[in-house]
């Protein structure tokens, strides 16, 4: 899904039915179960306890907040979020 803000072309990839995939080692304990609703590869849009930078060329702080509010907040809470770098998270 297109989630502009970090850059004009930023996007996130969502996989439904993550039960079909191997859960990353050590994540099961954080989930409380072994089958999350899905996996979100958030790139540099969303991180654990943070969002992507918007101070570089093409960044837009209002647009990244809009992308997160309109496209990511509505995702299920037990979605595993894997950012472009840094720690992944089992919840947000």
PyMOL Python script that loads the backbone (N, CA, C, O; Angstrom):
from pymol import cmd

cmd.read_pdbstr("""\
ATOM      1  N   UNK A   1       0.844  -1.176   0.000  1.00  0.00           N
ATOM      2  CA  UNK A   1       0.000   0.000   0.000  1.00  0.00           C
ATOM      3  C   UNK A   1       0.887   1.237   0.000  1.00  0.00           C
ATOM      4  O   UNK A   1       1.936   1.251   0.645  1.00  0.00           O
ATOM      5  N   UNK A   2       0.481   2.250  -0.704  1.00  0.00           N
ATOM      6  CA  UNK A   2       1.240   3.501  -0.800  1.00  0.00           C
ATOM      7  C   UNK A   2       1.087   4.278   0.498  1.00  0.00           C
ATOM      8  O   UNK A   2      -0.028   4.623   0.888  1.00  0.00           O
ATOM      9  N   UNK A   3       2.210   4.559   1.175  1.00  0.00           N
ATOM     10  CA  UNK A   3       2.196   5.302   2.436  1.00  0.00           C
ATOM     11  C   UNK A   3       3.222   6.435   2.360  1.00  0.00           C
ATOM     12  O   UNK A   3       4.248   6.379   3.038  1.00  0.00           O
ATOM     13  N   UNK A   4       2.965   7.446   1.558  1.00  0.00           N
ATOM     14  CA  UNK A   4       3.933   8.528   1.409  1.00  0.00           C
ATOM     15  C   UNK A   4       4.150   9.308   2.700  1.00  0.00           C
ATOM     16  O   UNK A   4       3.303   9.316   3.593  1.00  0.00           O
ATOM     17  N   UNK A   5       5.281   9.951   2.775  1.00  0.00           N
ATOM     18  CA  UNK A   5       5.616  10.779   3.922  1.00  0.00           C
ATOM     19  C   UNK A   5       7.106  10.733   4.200  1.00  0.00           C
ATOM     20  O   UNK A   5       7.762  11.774   4.256  1.00  0.00           O
ATOM     21  N   UNK A   6       7.655   9.519   4.378  1.00  0.00           N
ATOM     22  CA  UNK A   6       9.107   9.392   4.525  1.00  0.00           C
ATOM     23  C   UNK A   6       9.753   9.825   3.214  1.00  0.00           C
ATOM     24  O   UNK A   6      10.716  10.592   3.205  1.00  0.00           O
ATOM     25  N   UNK A   7       9.217   9.327   2.119  1.00  0.00           N
ATOM     26  CA  UNK A   7       9.543   9.756   0.759  1.00  0.00           C
ATOM     27  C   UNK A   7       8.235   9.769  -0.020  1.00  0.00           C
ATOM     28  O   UNK A   7       7.252   9.183   0.434  1.00  0.00           O
ATOM     29  N   UNK A   8       8.194  10.424  -1.186  1.00  0.00           N
ATOM     30  CA  UNK A   8       6.952  10.426  -1.966  1.00  0.00           C
ATOM     31  C   UNK A   8       6.498   9.034  -2.392  1.00  0.00           C
ATOM     32  O   UNK A   8       5.299   8.808  -2.556  1.00  0.00           O
ATOM     33  N   UNK A   9       7.424   8.098  -2.576  1.00  0.00           N
ATOM     34  CA  UNK A   9       7.063   6.759  -3.039  1.00  0.00           C
ATOM     35  C   UNK A   9       7.046   5.690  -1.969  1.00  0.00           C
ATOM     36  O   UNK A   9       6.995   4.504  -2.295  1.00  0.00           O
ATOM     37  N   UNK A  10       7.089   6.067  -0.706  1.00  0.00           N
ATOM     38  CA  UNK A  10       7.106   5.071   0.375  1.00  0.00           C
ATOM     39  C   UNK A  10       5.910   4.143   0.294  1.00  0.00           C
ATOM     40  O   UNK A  10       4.807   4.557  -0.065  1.00  0.00           O
ATOM     41  N   UNK A  11       6.143   2.881   0.633  1.00  0.00           N
ATOM     42  CA  UNK A  11       5.045   1.924   0.650  1.00  0.00           C
ATOM     43  C   UNK A  11       5.277   0.890   1.745  1.00  0.00           C
ATOM     44  O   UNK A  11       6.398   0.711   2.221  1.00  0.00           O
ATOM     45  N   UNK A  12       4.208   0.218   2.134  1.00  0.00           N
ATOM     46  CA  UNK A  12       4.235  -0.875   3.102  1.00  0.00           C
ATOM     47  C   UNK A  12       3.633  -2.091   2.410  1.00  0.00           C
ATOM     48  O   UNK A  12       2.731  -1.963   1.582  1.00  0.00           O
ATOM     49  N   UNK A  13       4.137  -3.264   2.754  1.00  0.00           N
ATOM     50  CA  UNK A  13       3.617  -4.509   2.198  1.00  0.00           C
ATOM     51  C   UNK A  13       2.968  -5.314   3.301  1.00  0.00           C
ATOM     52  O   UNK A  13       3.570  -5.543   4.350  1.00  0.00           O
ATOM     53  N   UNK A  14       1.729  -5.749   3.065  1.00  0.00           N
ATOM     54  CA  UNK A  14       0.974  -6.497   4.063  1.00  0.00           C
ATOM     55  C   UNK A  14       0.729  -7.913   3.565  1.00  0.00           C
ATOM     56  O   UNK A  14       0.257  -8.124   2.448  1.00  0.00           O
ATOM     57  N   UNK A  15       1.062  -8.888   4.425  1.00  0.00           N
ATOM     58  CA  UNK A  15       0.781 -10.290   4.140  1.00  0.00           C
ATOM     59  C   UNK A  15      -0.307 -10.754   5.089  1.00  0.00           C
ATOM     60  O   UNK A  15      -0.160 -10.651   6.307  1.00  0.00           O
ATOM     61  N   UNK A  16      -1.390 -11.260   4.542  1.00  0.00           N
ATOM     62  CA  UNK A  16      -2.468 -11.803   5.373  1.00  0.00           C
ATOM     63  C   UNK A  16      -2.176 -13.270   5.668  1.00  0.00           C
ATOM     64  O   UNK A  16      -1.397 -13.916   4.967  1.00  0.00           O
ATOM     65  N   UNK A  17      -2.804 -13.773   6.702  1.00  0.00           N
ATOM     66  CA  UNK A  17      -2.678 -15.192   7.015  1.00  0.00           C
ATOM     67  C   UNK A  17      -1.271 -15.603   7.358  1.00  0.00           C
ATOM     68  O   UNK A  17      -0.754 -16.570   6.799  1.00  0.00           O
ATOM     69  N   UNK A  18      -0.641 -14.886   8.268  1.00  0.00           N
ATOM     70  CA  UNK A  18       0.743 -15.162   8.619  1.00  0.00           C
ATOM     71  C   UNK A  18       0.918 -16.529   9.269  1.00  0.00           C
ATOM     72  O   UNK A  18       2.049 -16.988   9.428  1.00  0.00           O
ATOM     73  N   UNK A  19      -0.165 -17.183   9.644  1.00  0.00           N
ATOM     74  CA  UNK A  19      -0.059 -18.515  10.248  1.00  0.00           C
ATOM     75  C   UNK A  19       0.623 -19.491   9.294  1.00  0.00           C
ATOM     76  O   UNK A  19       1.180 -20.499   9.730  1.00  0.00           O
ATOM     77  N   UNK A  20       0.583 -19.199   8.003  1.00  0.00           N
ATOM     78  CA  UNK A  20       1.206 -20.065   7.011  1.00  0.00           C
ATOM     79  C   UNK A  20       2.712 -19.873   6.947  1.00  0.00           C
ATOM     80  O   UNK A  20       3.400 -20.665   6.303  1.00  0.00           O
ATOM     81  N   UNK A  21       3.249 -18.833   7.604  1.00  0.00           N
ATOM     82  CA  UNK A  21       4.664 -18.523   7.553  1.00  0.00           C
ATOM     83  C   UNK A  21       5.339 -18.869   8.875  1.00  0.00           C
ATOM     84  O   UNK A  21       4.686 -18.930   9.917  1.00  0.00           O
ATOM     85  N   UNK A  22       6.637 -19.092   8.826  1.00  0.00           N
ATOM     86  CA  UNK A  22       7.392 -19.306  10.062  1.00  0.00           C
ATOM     87  C   UNK A  22       7.466 -17.992  10.821  1.00  0.00           C
ATOM     88  O   UNK A  22       7.802 -16.958  10.245  1.00  0.00           O
ATOM     89  N   UNK A  23       7.159 -18.026  12.090  1.00  0.00           N
ATOM     90  CA  UNK A  23       7.236 -16.848  12.946  1.00  0.00           C
ATOM     91  C   UNK A  23       8.706 -16.647  13.314  1.00  0.00           C
ATOM     92  O   UNK A  23       9.368 -17.610  13.700  1.00  0.00           O
ATOM     93  N   UNK A  24       9.233 -15.432  13.208  1.00  0.00           N
ATOM     94  CA  UNK A  24      10.637 -15.199  13.561  1.00  0.00           C
ATOM     95  C   UNK A  24      10.949 -15.700  14.968  1.00  0.00           C
ATOM     96  O   UNK A  24      10.154 -15.534  15.893  1.00  0.00           O
ATOM     97  N   UNK A  25      12.116 -16.311  15.108  1.00  0.00           N
ATOM     98  CA  UNK A  25      12.548 -16.887  16.396  1.00  0.00           C
ATOM     99  C   UNK A  25      12.445 -15.866  17.526  1.00  0.00           C
ATOM    100  O   UNK A  25      12.895 -14.729  17.381  1.00  0.00           O
ATOM    101  N   UNK A  26      11.858 -16.266  18.637  1.00  0.00           N
ATOM    102  CA  UNK A  26      11.734 -15.414  19.801  1.00  0.00           C
ATOM    103  C   UNK A  26      10.494 -14.536  19.793  1.00  0.00           C
ATOM    104  O   UNK A  26      10.179 -13.922  20.812  1.00  0.00           O
ATOM    105  N   UNK A  27       9.790 -14.457  18.689  1.00  0.00           N
ATOM    106  CA  UNK A  27       8.627 -13.582  18.613  1.00  0.00           C
ATOM    107  C   UNK A  27       7.389 -14.219  19.233  1.00  0.00           C
ATOM    108  O   UNK A  27       6.498 -13.512  19.705  1.00  0.00           O
ATOM    109  N   UNK A  28       7.325 -15.554  19.237  1.00  0.00           N
ATOM    110  CA  UNK A  28       6.138 -16.230  19.759  1.00  0.00           C
ATOM    111  C   UNK A  28       5.821 -15.800  21.183  1.00  0.00           C
ATOM    112  O   UNK A  28       4.654 -15.607  21.523  1.00  0.00           O
ATOM    113  N   UNK A  29       6.844 -15.647  22.023  1.00  0.00           N
ATOM    114  CA  UNK A  29       6.626 -15.259  23.416  1.00  0.00           C
ATOM    115  C   UNK A  29       5.981 -13.880  23.517  1.00  0.00           C
ATOM    116  O   UNK A  29       5.123 -13.659  24.371  1.00  0.00           O
ATOM    117  N   UNK A  30       6.385 -12.961  22.659  1.00  0.00           N
ATOM    118  CA  UNK A  30       5.819 -11.625  22.671  1.00  0.00           C
ATOM    119  C   UNK A  30       4.393 -11.579  22.168  1.00  0.00           C
ATOM    120  O   UNK A  30       3.623 -10.703  22.562  1.00  0.00           O
ATOM    121  N   UNK A  31       4.034 -12.509  21.304  1.00  0.00           N
ATOM    122  CA  UNK A  31       2.686 -12.541  20.762  1.00  0.00           C
ATOM    123  C   UNK A  31       1.679 -13.137  21.726  1.00  0.00           C
ATOM    124  O   UNK A  31       0.513 -12.743  21.732  1.00  0.00           O
ATOM    125  N   UNK A  32       2.117 -14.080  22.536  1.00  0.00           N
ATOM    126  CA  UNK A  32       1.189 -14.785  23.402  1.00  0.00           C
ATOM    127  C   UNK A  32       0.516 -15.937  22.674  1.00  0.00           C
ATOM    128  O   UNK A  32      -0.225 -16.706  23.287  1.00  0.00           O
ATOM    129  N   UNK A  33       0.760 -16.067  21.397  1.00  0.00           N
ATOM    130  CA  UNK A  33       0.278 -17.181  20.584  1.00  0.00           C
ATOM    131  C   UNK A  33       1.178 -17.255  19.361  1.00  0.00           C
ATOM    132  O   UNK A  33       2.045 -16.401  19.172  1.00  0.00           O
ATOM    133  N   UNK A  34       0.980 -18.257  18.541  1.00  0.00           N
ATOM    134  CA  UNK A  34       1.920 -18.453  17.443  1.00  0.00           C
ATOM    135  C   UNK A  34       1.386 -18.062  16.068  1.00  0.00           C
ATOM    136  O   UNK A  34       2.067 -18.288  15.067  1.00  0.00           O
ATOM    137  N   UNK A  35       0.195 -17.486  15.988  1.00  0.00           N
ATOM    138  CA  UNK A  35      -0.370 -17.175  14.679  1.00  0.00           C
ATOM    139  C   UNK A  35      -0.875 -15.735  14.617  1.00  0.00           C
ATOM    140  O   UNK A  35      -2.047 -15.489  14.903  1.00  0.00           O
ATOM    141  N   UNK A  36      -0.024 -14.783  14.252  1.00  0.00           N
ATOM    142  CA  UNK A  36      -0.490 -13.403  14.127  1.00  0.00           C
ATOM    143  C   UNK A  36      -1.458 -13.258  12.958  1.00  0.00           C
ATOM    144  O   UNK A  36      -1.512 -14.113  12.075  1.00  0.00           O
ATOM    145  N   UNK A  37      -2.217 -12.170  12.964  1.00  0.00           N
ATOM    146  CA  UNK A  37      -3.195 -11.926  11.899  1.00  0.00           C
ATOM    147  C   UNK A  37      -2.514 -11.722  10.551  1.00  0.00           C
ATOM    148  O   UNK A  37      -3.097 -12.009   9.505  1.00  0.00           O
ATOM    149  N   UNK A  38      -1.295 -11.232  10.578  1.00  0.00           N
ATOM    150  CA  UNK A  38      -0.565 -10.977   9.351  1.00  0.00           C
ATOM    151  C   UNK A  38       0.776 -10.339   9.655  1.00  0.00           C
ATOM    152  O   UNK A  38       1.149 -10.146  10.812  1.00  0.00           O
ATOM    153  N   UNK A  39       1.477 -10.023   8.608  1.00  0.00           N
ATOM    154  CA  UNK A  39       2.790  -9.392   8.728  1.00  0.00           C
ATOM    155  C   UNK A  39       2.773  -8.120   7.902  1.00  0.00           C
ATOM    156  O   UNK A  39       2.318  -8.118   6.758  1.00  0.00           O
ATOM    157  N   UNK A  40       3.269  -7.042   8.484  1.00  0.00           N
ATOM    158  CA  UNK A  40       3.388  -5.771   7.777  1.00  0.00           C
ATOM    159  C   UNK A  40       4.868  -5.425   7.649  1.00  0.00           C
ATOM    160  O   UNK A  40       5.553  -5.252   8.657  1.00  0.00           O
ATOM    161  N   UNK A  41       5.359  -5.323   6.431  1.00  0.00           N
ATOM    162  CA  UNK A  41       6.699  -4.826   6.178  1.00  0.00           C
ATOM    163  C   UNK A  41       6.538  -3.317   6.001  1.00  0.00           C
ATOM    164  O   UNK A  41       6.070  -2.849   4.962  1.00  0.00           O
ATOM    165  N   UNK A  42       6.930  -2.565   7.027  1.00  0.00           N
ATOM    166  CA  UNK A  42       6.620  -1.133   7.044  1.00  0.00           C
ATOM    167  C   UNK A  42       7.703  -0.238   6.462  1.00  0.00           C
ATOM    168  O   UNK A  42       7.540   0.981   6.418  1.00  0.00           O
ATOM    169  N   UNK A  43       8.807  -0.827   6.015  1.00  0.00           N
ATOM    170  CA  UNK A  43       9.875   0.002   5.450  1.00  0.00           C
ATOM    171  C   UNK A  43      10.309   1.065   6.435  1.00  0.00           C
ATOM    172  O   UNK A  43      10.526   0.766   7.609  1.00  0.00           O
ATOM    173  N   UNK A  44      10.440   2.298   5.981  1.00  0.00           N
ATOM    174  CA  UNK A  44      10.829   3.401   6.859  1.00  0.00           C
ATOM    175  C   UNK A  44       9.638   4.283   7.229  1.00  0.00           C
ATOM    176  O   UNK A  44       9.820   5.431   7.634  1.00  0.00           O
ATOM    177  N   UNK A  45       8.415   3.752   7.092  1.00  0.00           N
ATOM    178  CA  UNK A  45       7.226   4.504   7.490  1.00  0.00           C
ATOM    179  C   UNK A  45       6.974   4.379   8.983  1.00  0.00           C
ATOM    180  O   UNK A  45       6.689   5.373   9.651  1.00  0.00           O
ATOM    181  N   UNK A  46       7.079   3.163   9.512  1.00  0.00           N
ATOM    182  CA  UNK A  46       6.721   2.904  10.903  1.00  0.00           C
ATOM    183  C   UNK A  46       7.773   2.016  11.552  1.00  0.00           C
ATOM    184  O   UNK A  46       8.195   1.010  10.981  1.00  0.00           O
ATOM    185  N   UNK A  47       8.190   2.404  12.756  1.00  0.00           N
ATOM    186  CA  UNK A  47       9.159   1.644  13.542  1.00  0.00           C
ATOM    187  C   UNK A  47       8.563   1.345  14.904  1.00  0.00           C
ATOM    188  O   UNK A  47       7.487   1.840  15.239  1.00  0.00           O
ATOM    189  N   UNK A  48       9.261   0.535  15.690  1.00  0.00           N
ATOM    190  CA  UNK A  48       8.849   0.310  17.075  1.00  0.00           C
ATOM    191  C   UNK A  48       9.014   1.630  17.825  1.00  0.00           C
ATOM    192  O   UNK A  48      10.124   2.147  17.951  1.00  0.00           O
ATOM    193  N   UNK A  49       7.900   2.170  18.320  1.00  0.00           N
ATOM    194  CA  UNK A  49       7.863   3.411  19.090  1.00  0.00           C
ATOM    195  C   UNK A  49       8.348   4.640  18.319  1.00  0.00           C
ATOM    196  O   UNK A  49       8.780   5.614  18.936  1.00  0.00           O
ATOM    197  N   UNK A  50       8.288   4.616  17.004  1.00  0.00           N
ATOM    198  CA  UNK A  50       8.747   5.767  16.214  1.00  0.00           C
ATOM    199  C   UNK A  50       8.182   5.695  14.798  1.00  0.00           C
ATOM    200  O   UNK A  50       7.580   4.698  14.399  1.00  0.00           O
ATOM    201  N   UNK A  51       8.388   6.766  14.058  1.00  0.00           N
ATOM    202  CA  UNK A  51       8.014   6.810  12.644  1.00  0.00           C
ATOM    203  C   UNK A  51       9.238   7.217  11.837  1.00  0.00           C
ATOM    204  O   UNK A  51      10.262   7.599  12.403  1.00  0.00           O
ATOM    205  N   UNK A  52       9.134   7.136  10.520  1.00  0.00           N
ATOM    206  CA  UNK A  52      10.247   7.467   9.647  1.00  0.00           C
ATOM    207  C   UNK A  52      10.592   8.944   9.633  1.00  0.00           C
ATOM    208  O   UNK A  52       9.764   9.799   9.949  1.00  0.00           O
ATOM    209  N   UNK A  53      11.830   9.223   9.262  1.00  0.00           N
ATOM    210  CA  UNK A  53      12.283  10.610   9.151  1.00  0.00           C
ATOM    211  C   UNK A  53      11.553  11.317   8.019  1.00  0.00           C
ATOM    212  O   UNK A  53      11.183  10.702   7.019  1.00  0.00           O
ATOM    213  N   UNK A  54      11.354  12.603   8.194  1.00  0.00           N
ATOM    214  CA  UNK A  54      10.715  13.401   7.148  1.00  0.00           C
ATOM    215  C   UNK A  54      11.524  14.654   6.840  1.00  0.00           C
ATOM    216  O   UNK A  54      11.056  15.536   6.121  1.00  0.00           O
ATOM    217  N   UNK A  55      12.742  14.736   7.383  1.00  0.00           N
ATOM    218  CA  UNK A  55      13.554  15.942   7.209  1.00  0.00           C
ATOM    219  C   UNK A  55      14.487  15.872   6.002  1.00  0.00           C
ATOM    220  O   UNK A  55      15.255  16.804   5.761  1.00  0.00           O
ATOM    221  N   UNK A  56      14.429  14.785   5.244  1.00  0.00           N
ATOM    222  CA  UNK A  56      15.261  14.659   4.048  1.00  0.00           C
ATOM    223  C   UNK A  56      14.439  15.015   2.813  1.00  0.00           C
ATOM    224  O   UNK A  56      13.232  15.236   2.912  1.00  0.00           O
ATOM    225  N   UNK A  57      15.089  15.071   1.648  1.00  0.00           N
ATOM    226  CA  UNK A  57      14.399  15.435   0.410  1.00  0.00           C
ATOM    227  C   UNK A  57      13.148  14.582   0.208  1.00  0.00           C
ATOM    228  O   UNK A  57      13.210  13.357   0.308  1.00  0.00           O
ATOM    229  N   UNK A  58      12.036  15.211  -0.069  1.00  0.00           N
ATOM    230  CA  UNK A  58      10.779  14.528  -0.357  1.00  0.00           C
ATOM    231  C   UNK A  58       9.974  14.141   0.865  1.00  0.00           C
ATOM    232  O   UNK A  58       8.834  13.695   0.738  1.00  0.00           O
ATOM    233  N   UNK A  59      10.548  14.305   2.049  1.00  0.00           N
ATOM    234  CA  UNK A  59       9.831  13.958   3.275  1.00  0.00           C
ATOM    235  C   UNK A  59       8.747  14.973   3.597  1.00  0.00           C
ATOM    236  O   UNK A  59       8.875  16.154   3.277  1.00  0.00           O
ATOM    237  N   UNK A  60       7.689  14.509   4.227  1.00  0.00           N
ATOM    238  CA  UNK A  60       6.567  15.382   4.565  1.00  0.00           C
ATOM    239  C   UNK A  60       5.940  14.865   5.861  1.00  0.00           C
ATOM    240  O   UNK A  60       5.274  13.830   5.857  1.00  0.00           O
ATOM    241  N   UNK A  61       6.151  15.576   6.959  1.00  0.00           N
ATOM    242  CA  UNK A  61       5.688  15.104   8.269  1.00  0.00           C
ATOM    243  C   UNK A  61       4.165  14.992   8.344  1.00  0.00           C
ATOM    244  O   UNK A  61       3.656  14.047   8.946  1.00  0.00           O
ATOM    245  N   UNK A  62       3.437  15.918   7.757  1.00  0.00           N
ATOM    246  CA  UNK A  62       1.978  15.832   7.783  1.00  0.00           C
ATOM    247  C   UNK A  62       1.492  14.634   6.967  1.00  0.00           C
ATOM    248  O   UNK A  62       0.520  13.977   7.341  1.00  0.00           O
ATOM    249  N   UNK A  63       2.163  14.355   5.865  1.00  0.00           N
ATOM    250  CA  UNK A  63       1.755  13.256   4.993  1.00  0.00           C
ATOM    251  C   UNK A  63       2.047  11.887   5.627  1.00  0.00           C
ATOM    252  O   UNK A  63       1.251  10.961   5.475  1.00  0.00           O
ATOM    253  N   UNK A  64       3.170  11.750   6.330  1.00  0.00           N
ATOM    254  CA  UNK A  64       3.451  10.452   6.963  1.00  0.00           C
ATOM    255  C   UNK A  64       2.449  10.175   8.081  1.00  0.00           C
ATOM    256  O   UNK A  64       2.023   9.033   8.255  1.00  0.00           O
ATOM    257  N   UNK A  65       2.067  11.198   8.837  1.00  0.00           N
ATOM    258  CA  UNK A  65       1.051  11.032   9.878  1.00  0.00           C
ATOM    259  C   UNK A  65      -0.284  10.636   9.251  1.00  0.00           C
ATOM    260  O   UNK A  65      -0.978   9.762   9.770  1.00  0.00           O
ATOM    261  N   UNK A  66      -0.641  11.268   8.151  1.00  0.00           N
ATOM    262  CA  UNK A  66      -1.881  10.934   7.443  1.00  0.00           C
ATOM    263  C   UNK A  66      -1.842   9.481   6.951  1.00  0.00           C
ATOM    264  O   UNK A  66      -2.831   8.759   7.078  1.00  0.00           O
ATOM    265  N   UNK A  67      -0.709   9.052   6.392  1.00  0.00           N
ATOM    266  CA  UNK A  67      -0.572   7.671   5.915  1.00  0.00           C
ATOM    267  C   UNK A  67      -0.756   6.680   7.054  1.00  0.00           C
ATOM    268  O   UNK A  67      -1.457   5.679   6.908  1.00  0.00           O
ATOM    269  N   UNK A  68      -0.128   6.961   8.185  1.00  0.00           N
ATOM    270  CA  UNK A  68      -0.223   6.060   9.338  1.00  0.00           C
ATOM    271  C   UNK A  68      -1.656   6.020   9.867  1.00  0.00           C
ATOM    272  O   UNK A  68      -2.189   4.942  10.127  1.00  0.00           O
ATOM    273  N   UNK A  69      -2.280   7.182  10.027  1.00  0.00           N
ATOM    274  CA  UNK A  69      -3.648   7.237  10.553  1.00  0.00           C
ATOM    275  C   UNK A  69      -4.642   6.567   9.616  1.00  0.00           C
ATOM    276  O   UNK A  69      -5.508   5.819  10.070  1.00  0.00           O
ATOM    277  N   UNK A  70      -4.533   6.822   8.317  1.00  0.00           N
ATOM    278  CA  UNK A  70      -5.541   6.339   7.377  1.00  0.00           C
ATOM    279  C   UNK A  70      -5.312   4.908   6.904  1.00  0.00           C
ATOM    280  O   UNK A  70      -6.269   4.229   6.532  1.00  0.00           O
ATOM    281  N   UNK A  71      -4.066   4.432   6.909  1.00  0.00           N
ATOM    282  CA  UNK A  71      -3.803   3.117   6.328  1.00  0.00           C
ATOM    283  C   UNK A  71      -3.264   2.086   7.308  1.00  0.00           C
ATOM    284  O   UNK A  71      -3.496   0.892   7.122  1.00  0.00           O
ATOM    285  N   UNK A  72      -2.557   2.510   8.342  1.00  0.00           N
ATOM    286  CA  UNK A  72      -1.912   1.529   9.221  1.00  0.00           C
ATOM    287  C   UNK A  72      -2.615   1.338  10.558  1.00  0.00           C
ATOM    288  O   UNK A  72      -2.651   0.221  11.075  1.00  0.00           O
ATOM    289  N   UNK A  73      -3.168   2.390  11.123  1.00  0.00           N
ATOM    290  CA  UNK A  73      -3.829   2.289  12.425  1.00  0.00           C
ATOM    291  C   UNK A  73      -4.983   1.291  12.387  1.00  0.00           C
ATOM    292  O   UNK A  73      -5.251   0.630  13.390  1.00  0.00           O
ATOM    293  N   UNK A  74      -5.656   1.169  11.278  1.00  0.00           N
ATOM    294  CA  UNK A  74      -6.821   0.286  11.188  1.00  0.00           C
ATOM    295  C   UNK A  74      -6.451  -1.197  11.073  1.00  0.00           C
ATOM    296  O   UNK A  74      -7.340  -2.048  11.115  1.00  0.00           O
ATOM    297  N   UNK A  75      -5.182  -1.521  10.930  1.00  0.00           N
ATOM    298  CA  UNK A  75      -4.779  -2.918  10.826  1.00  0.00           C
ATOM    299  C   UNK A  75      -4.950  -3.608  12.177  1.00  0.00           C
ATOM    300  O   UNK A  75      -4.945  -2.956  13.221  1.00  0.00           O
ATOM    301  N   UNK A  76      -5.098  -4.910  12.150  1.00  0.00           N
ATOM    302  CA  UNK A  76      -5.321  -5.668  13.385  1.00  0.00           C
ATOM    303  C   UNK A  76      -4.144  -5.514  14.348  1.00  0.00           C
ATOM    304  O   UNK A  76      -2.991  -5.417  13.927  1.00  0.00           O
ATOM    305  N   UNK A  77      -4.446  -5.492  15.629  1.00  0.00           N
ATOM    306  CA  UNK A  77      -3.425  -5.281  16.645  1.00  0.00           C
ATOM    307  C   UNK A  77      -2.402  -6.401  16.717  1.00  0.00           C
ATOM    308  O   UNK A  77      -1.264  -6.151  17.115  1.00  0.00           O
ATOM    309  N   UNK A  78      -2.759  -7.623  16.348  1.00  0.00           N
ATOM    310  CA  UNK A  78      -1.786  -8.708  16.439  1.00  0.00           C
ATOM    311  C   UNK A  78      -1.015  -8.905  15.127  1.00  0.00           C
ATOM    312  O   UNK A  78      -0.506  -9.993  14.853  1.00  0.00           O
ATOM    313  N   UNK A  79      -0.938  -7.859  14.337  1.00  0.00           N
ATOM    314  CA  UNK A  79      -0.122  -7.852  13.131  1.00  0.00           C
ATOM    315  C   UNK A  79       1.345  -7.690  13.541  1.00  0.00           C
ATOM    316  O   UNK A  79       1.664  -6.808  14.338  1.00  0.00           O
ATOM    317  N   UNK A  80       2.222  -8.512  13.017  1.00  0.00           N
ATOM    318  CA  UNK A  80       3.653  -8.356  13.263  1.00  0.00           C
ATOM    319  C   UNK A  80       4.161  -7.272  12.320  1.00  0.00           C
ATOM    320  O   UNK A  80       3.947  -7.347  11.110  1.00  0.00           O
ATOM    321  N   UNK A  81       4.835  -6.262  12.876  1.00  0.00           N
ATOM    322  CA  UNK A  81       5.365  -5.162  12.064  1.00  0.00           C
ATOM    323  C   UNK A  81       6.873  -5.336  11.949  1.00  0.00           C
ATOM    324  O   UNK A  81       7.586  -5.351  12.952  1.00  0.00           O
ATOM    325  N   UNK A  82       7.349  -5.468  10.714  1.00  0.00           N
ATOM    326  CA  UNK A  82       8.773  -5.608  10.444  1.00  0.00           C
ATOM    327  C   UNK A  82       9.213  -4.352   9.694  1.00  0.00           C
ATOM    328  O   UNK A  82       8.903  -4.190   8.513  1.00  0.00           O
ATOM    329  N   UNK A  83       9.941  -3.457  10.384  1.00  0.00           N
ATOM    330  CA  UNK A  83      10.377  -2.211   9.749  1.00  0.00           C
ATOM    331  C   UNK A  83      11.589  -2.431   8.840  1.00  0.00           C
ATOM    332  O   UNK A  83      12.168  -3.517   8.798  1.00  0.00           O
ATOM    333  N   UNK A  84      11.950  -1.385   8.126  1.00  0.00           N
ATOM    334  CA  UNK A  84      13.106  -1.453   7.229  1.00  0.00           C
ATOM    335  C   UNK A  84      14.400  -1.708   7.965  1.00  0.00           C
ATOM    336  O   UNK A  84      15.326  -2.290   7.398  1.00  0.00           O
ATOM    337  N   UNK A  85      14.488  -1.290   9.208  1.00  0.00           N
ATOM    338  CA  UNK A  85      15.633  -1.580  10.079  1.00  0.00           C
ATOM    339  C   UNK A  85      15.197  -1.363  11.513  1.00  0.00           C
ATOM    340  O   UNK A  85      14.184  -0.709  11.765  1.00  0.00           O
ATOM    341  N   UNK A  86      15.945  -1.901  12.446  1.00  0.00           N
ATOM    342  CA  UNK A  86      15.568  -1.824  13.846  1.00  0.00           C
ATOM    343  C   UNK A  86      14.725  -3.011  14.247  1.00  0.00           C
ATOM    344  O   UNK A  86      14.449  -3.884  13.424  1.00  0.00           O
ATOM    345  N   UNK A  87      14.303  -3.059  15.530  1.00  0.00           N
ATOM    346  CA  UNK A  87      13.565  -4.222  16.026  1.00  0.00           C
ATOM    347  C   UNK A  87      12.151  -4.302  15.459  1.00  0.00           C
ATOM    348  O   UNK A  87      11.499  -3.287  15.217  1.00  0.00           O
ATOM    349  N   UNK A  88      11.698  -5.540  15.255  1.00  0.00           N
ATOM    350  CA  UNK A  88      10.301  -5.726  14.852  1.00  0.00           C
ATOM    351  C   UNK A  88       9.435  -5.676  16.089  1.00  0.00           C
ATOM    352  O   UNK A  88       9.944  -5.668  17.210  1.00  0.00           O
ATOM    353  N   UNK A  89       8.150  -5.643  15.897  1.00  0.00           N
ATOM    354  CA  UNK A  89       7.237  -5.579  17.021  1.00  0.00           C
ATOM    355  C   UNK A  89       6.055  -6.492  16.790  1.00  0.00           C
ATOM    356  O   UNK A  89       5.616  -6.690  15.657  1.00  0.00           O
ATOM    357  N   UNK A  90       5.542  -7.047  17.877  1.00  0.00           N
ATOM    358  CA  UNK A  90       4.389  -7.925  17.786  1.00  0.00           C
ATOM    359  C   UNK A  90       3.085  -7.158  17.925  1.00  0.00           C
ATOM    360  O   UNK A  90       2.027  -7.657  17.542  1.00  0.00           O
ATOM    361  N   UNK A  91       3.149  -5.977  18.458  1.00  0.00           N
ATOM    362  CA  UNK A  91       1.969  -5.125  18.633  1.00  0.00           C
ATOM    363  C   UNK A  91       2.409  -3.698  18.377  1.00  0.00           C
ATOM    364  O   UNK A  91       3.601  -3.395  18.338  1.00  0.00           O
ATOM    365  N   UNK A  92       1.452  -2.851  18.209  1.00  0.00           N
ATOM    366  CA  UNK A  92       1.807  -1.455  18.166  1.00  0.00           C
ATOM    367  C   UNK A  92       1.050  -0.766  19.199  1.00  0.00           C
ATOM    368  O   UNK A  92       1.185   0.447  19.359  1.00  0.00           O
TER     369      UNK A  92
END
""", "prot")
cmd.dss("prot")
cmd.show_as("cartoon", "prot")
cmd.util.cbc("prot")
cmd.orient("prot")
